[in-house]
Structure formats: C-alpha cells, structure tokens
Amino acid sequence: MTSKLEQLKQFTTVVADTGDLDAIARLKPVDATTNPSLLLKAAALPGYSEHLNQAMARCQGDIGLACDLFAVAVGQEVLKLIPGRISTEVDARLSFDTGATLERAERLIGLYEQAGIGRERVLIKIASTWEGIRAAEQLEKTGVQTNLTLLFSFAQAAACADAGVYLISPFVGRIYDWYKKHEGRDFVGAEDPGVQSVTRIYDYYKANGYDTVVMGASFRNLGEIEALAGCDRLTISPELLSKLDEEQGLLARRLKPGNPGEPKVAISESGFRWALNEDPMATEKLAEGIRQFARDQEKLEAQLKALG
C-alpha cells in the first residue's frame, strides 16, 4: 500500500509550509508557502547567507526593501524545486492599511518580475482583516492573485469569497490551540474545532459555486490532516509531511463537493466587524497572529541591519 502522503496527493494539492530547500526537495510538494516566521528561520540556514548579504547590498538603506528582496530570493530558490507557486507575505504591520498593503504587494510582484518570475507563479499573502481583504480584492482585479492568511472565522471566509480572492488559508491548529486551552480538553479528528471550521467553509464555498481555493493550514497532528483529506489544498510542515510519508494504511477522502452548505451570505464591513467581535477565538488569534508575524519581521530587520 502507498503511504498516506501519496494517497492524500490523489485528491488534495499538497503544499509545503517551509522555506527549507532540503525538505522541499525531499518531499516534492506542488506549491510552497512562506511567512515572516519561516523567513526568519530560513535566514538562519547557511544556504541563505549570501541572499541576506545581497539584500542589504541592494536595498540602499531601506530595511523594508531588504526584507522584501530576501523574501523574493527565498521564493526564487523554492520555485526551482516545485512545479507550482510560492506564497510570499506582505509585512504584517500593514494589516490595517489597504493602500500600504497594495503598494507592498505590487513591489513584491515587481521584484519577482525583475528576477524573471511571472506573477502566475506567485501568491501574495495578506492577513484576513477587512482592510487586507479590500486590498486583495483590488489586486485580483489587476491580475495579482492572493492568499488570505490568518483566517479563523466564517465571516472572514465569506468576505474573502465575496471579494473574489484566489485562495484562503484557514488556520486549523491555532483554532484547536484556543479551544483546548479554554475548554481544558483535547479534540480528535472530526470533533476538532479547527477541522469543523474548515469543513464548514469548504462546504459553503462548494454549495454556492465560489471559485476561491480552500487551503487548510497550521496543523498540530496527523489526525487533523486526515480529517480534511479532500480539501482543495493543505499546507503542511516538513515534520508532518515526513510522518505522512512514513504512515501506511488507508486514507479516506473526507471532503468533497456536493455536501450540504449554508446559503450565501453578504458580509458588510459592519457585519464583518460585529461577527469578529462576537467570536473571541477569532478576534484573539487574528490579533495574536499579526503581532507574532510583526515581531518576527522586526527580528529579521535587526538581523539584516547587523549585516550593514
């Protein structure tokens, strides 16, 4: 029998959640995603030291540009190893500024194009705030496709679909973390609140004919991945990808089009903000995620400044 990883690939596009080139070469995902935390880890790898130096040499004193140059350099290296696309994230500190998010996204796409990489191989990652979703809506209209990240609620998913974004990344493991802490118990498989959230979003999208891709992210264990087998895409850490590759046994498809889904809803700005206000988990995890990515961005900036 083939491994569970190979079985999963039959009905779900597998994405590597890493900038580790050795892991990507070994596990052969279709796509790969990065974020400020993963870029900070990549910066500590010997293979990227020259890219750090070149980013500082080219940035003309603009440390934000140096970070973007390094992110694109990592993306270039990853794209040499995968047939699909790389997701590169906008500075999290711009999460509540639509205009600044647009400018940074356009700069990232421009840097990729200067390096000879077309926009069709890049997804711009943006936090799923109201302002981020509005930026993504405008980018999609100009042919820049987006990956809306730090997504924890149905309201965020509904707003993203209405905006016509290409892909969303609902965070399974972080939802699980919150409920485990607040309810004081563990969750397994289909009873996992993170799994239930992604299943609800997937069924809603398919039932209402939305083209937006659902890519489950932030997994804590194999049970979460197996419970979402059949989701459009799953972005998985190298550690869990390796475990899936070692696991034998039948992996059944759990998600598929045709399941009942909720009626289509239109989300206004006030409705979006109220829904988040009424969801303490989503409110806390969104804010926490933005802060964490911002701190890691600052650490990367400090590392680059030290080279200058």
TORZA-424707 format. One record per residue (C-alpha): x, y negated, z negated. Coordinates in pm, whole numbers, padded with zeros to 5 digits, always signed. Last residue first. Example, Ala and Ser with C-alpha at 12.3 -4.5 7.8 and 13.67 -1.06 7.14 Angstrom:
+01367+00106-00714;+01230+00450-00780;
# end
This chain:
+02504-04658-00716;+02499-04295-00827;+02355-04389-01166;+02077-04571-00986;+01974-04244-00820;+01947-04063-01153;+01751-04355-01302;+01511-04350-01004;+01460-03977-01050;+01382-04033-01418;+01135-04307-01324;+00959-04075-01079;+00945-03814-01354;+00775-04066-01585;+00526-04162-01311;+00445-03796-01240;+00371-03739-01608;+00162-04056-01637;-00046-03965-01331;-00102-03614-01464;-00203-03739-01810;-00454-03984-01664;-00609-03716-01443;-00599-03459-01724;-00771-03687-01976;-01051-03805-01746;-01109-03459-01600;-01133-03297-01944;-01342-03577-02093;-01607-03548-01820;-01876-03811-01881;-01639-04098-01796;-01538-03913-01480;-01902-03891-01372;-01950-04259-01457;-01652-04363-01244;-01775-04165-00946;-02133-04288-00982;-02012-04649-01000;-01798-04600-00689;-02081-04425-00507;-02087-04047-00461;-02325-03902-00202;-02445-03550-00279;-02488-03250-00050;-02698-02969-00193;-02518-02714-00413;-02370-02400-00264;-02491-02046-00200;-02222-01815-00059;-02186-01807+00317;-01816-01882+00347;-01582-01657+00146;-01427-01649-00199;-01348-01326-00386;-01141-01119-00141;-01021-00803-00312;-00656-00733-00390;-00596-00357-00405;-00291-00233-00593;+00076-00324-00594;+00243-00621-00759;+00604-00710-00670;+00516-00975-00412;+00256-01117-00646;+00523-01147-00915;+00755-01325-00670;+00479-01569-00574;+00417-01631-00946;+00779-01732-01004;+00804-01924-00675;+00510-02144-00782;+00183-02115-00589;-00015-02339-00357;-00337-02161-00260;-00512-02221+00070;-00860-02177+00217;-00977-01980-00090;-01007-01610-00005;-00841-01486-00323;-00956-01722-00599;-00994-01461-00877;-00661-01308-00770;-00484-01641-00818;-00635-01699-01162;-00548-01344-01268;-00189-01388-01152;-00118-01642-01425;-00085-02013-01503;-00169-02163-01166;-00134-02529-01073;-00304-02543-00732;-00612-02430-00538;-00614-02561-00182;-00960-02648-00048;-00949-02778+00310;-01189-03059+00404;-01402-02953+00703;-01732-03007+00522;-02023-02799+00652;-02253-02836+00352;-02250-02475+00232;-01875-02447+00295;-01786-02756+00092;-02018-02671-00196;-01897-02309-00212;-01533-02424-00226;-01607-02688-00491;-01792-02443-00716;-01519-02179-00675;-01251-02436-00755;-01424-02538-01079;-01500-02178-01182;-01135-02082-01140;-01030-02373-01358;-01294-02285-01618;-01156-01926-01637;-01456-01690-01660;-01376-01548-01313;-01037-01416-01422;-00960-01435-01794;-01005-01716-02044;-00827-01761-02378;-00970-01916-02690;-00939-02225-02907;-01215-02421-02738;-01022-02746-02707;-00679-02597-02635;-00801-02322-02402;-01033-02569-02232;-00752-02814-02160;-00499-02553-02046;-00751-02389-01810;-00816-02725-01642;-00438-02766-01611;-00410-02421-01458;-00669-02468-01184;-00563-02805-01044;-00784-02888-00745;-00562-02975-00446;-00771-03138-00172;-00714-03135+00204;-00789-03332+00521;-00972-03624+00366;-01304-03715+00528;-01404-03978+00273;-01727-03790+00194;-01521-03479+00124;-01291-03670-00110;-01589-03818-00297;-01740-03471-00347;-01408-03333-00475;-01358-03620-00722;-01715-03579-00847;-01664-03202-00886;-01378-03266-01125;-01010-03192-01183;-00821-03323-00881;-00462-03428-00949;-00399-03416-00572;-00561-03544-00255;-00359-03410+00039;-00373-03646+00336;-00362-03661+00713;-00224-03965+00894;-00415-04004+01221;-00522-04365+01173;-00873-04278+01048;-00722-04032+00800;-00511-04312+00654;-00818-04527+00587;-01000-04250+00399;-00681-04164+00212;-00655-04521+00083;-01018-04505-00035;-00949-04174-00209;-00649-04325-00386;-00853-04622-00509;-01124-04392-00649;-00853-04183-00811;-00763-03847-00657;-00384-03895-00669;-00224-03913-00323;-00021-03660-00131;+00066-03746+00230;+00055-03435+00449;+00333-03391+00704;+00382-03165+01007;+00136-03350+01233;+00313-03673+01138;+00596-03579+01370;+00947-03511+01244;+01231-03674+01438;+01404-03830+01136;+01263-04171+01227;+00921-04001+01232;+00971-03878+00877;+01075-04223+00763;+00770-04377+00932;+00537-04127+00763;+00688-04218+00426;+00656-04589+00502;+00291-04548+00603;+00218-04371+00277;+00392-04646+00079;+00192-04920+00252;-00138-04735+00211;-00073-04672-00158;+00009-05041-00205;-00323-05139-00047;-00533-04893-00246;-00382-04981-00584;-00491-04758-00874;-00257-04466-00802;+00040-04690-00723;+00239-04571-01027;+00206-04219-00888;+00458-04297-00612;+00316-04137-00294;+00364-03762-00262;+00507-03549+00016;+00322-03239+00139;+00517-03031+00391;+00353-02858+00683;+00361-02532+00874;+00617-02297+01027;+00844-02296+00720;+01221-02288+00675;+01341-02598+00863;+01042-02783+00716;+01190-02741+00368;+01510-02923+00466;+01316-03211+00621;+01087-03239+00318;+01386-03266+00086;+01525-03546+00305;+01180-03710+00308;+01168-03711-00072;+01525-03846-00086;+01441-04132+00150;+01127-04206-00051;+01326-04219-00374;+01586-04447-00214;+01305-04671-00086;+01182-04713-00442;+01539-04791-00551;+01566-05079-00303;+01936-05176-00325;+02006-05143+00045;+01836-04799+00055;+02075-04627+00297;+02369-04548+00068;+02138-04453-00218;+01951-04202-00003;+02280-04071+00137;+02411-03995-00211;+02092-03815-00310;+02097-03615+00015;+02458-03515-00057;+02358-03380-00398;+02070-03172-00258;+02237-02833-00231;+02373-02857-00584;+02022-02847-00738;+01949-03116-01000;+01772-03339-00747;+01540-03047-00668;+01410-03054-01025;+01335-03427-00995;+01171-03359-00659;+00951-03096-00826;+00836-03345-01090;+00777-03619-00831;+00563-03385-00616;+00637-03126-00348;+00423-02891-00143;+00510-02616+00103;+00337-02457+00402;+00333-02113+00568;+00515-01934+00285;+00821-01717+00354;+00906-01581+00007;+01284-01557+00042;+01345-01871+00249;+01112-02070+00023;+01284-01944-00292;+01628-02030-00156;+01509-02374-00046;+01379-02474-00388;+01149-02770-00317;+00854-02599-00479;+00482-02520-00472;+00498-02265-00191;+00180-02242+00017;-00009-01923+00102;-00288-01951+00360;-00565-01723+00235;-00737-01429+00409;-00460-01191+00516;-00196-01376+00312;-00352-01239-00006;-00285-00883+00109;+00082-00964+00167;+00108-01119-00179;-00076-00826-00336;+00193-00596-00200;+00122-00351+00080;+00000+00000+00000;
# end
